[in-house]
Amino acid sequence: MQISKEQNLCLKTVCDLAVLKSQLLTEITEKESVNLPMPSGIDLLRFKRVCELRKQLNDVIKELDRRKGN
């Protein structure tokens, strides 16, 4: 079975999405396990990273939806 370039790109995108989801879940779990009353610099960096990953995840989902529509 031969895979077209478009199918290969979609497969890579889905794999990238799975990796981003895994990273996001890991970071959220780490964040939730640290219950400090006052966030430290490290917690703020983690929160910023979670926000970046969430944005990347949303961008990938939008791109998948766009391609699905074509």
Secondary structure, DSSP 8 states (H G I E B T S, - for coil): ----HHHHHHHHHHHHHHHHHHHHHHHHHHHHH---SS--HHHHHHHHHHHHHHHHHHHHHHHHHHHHH-
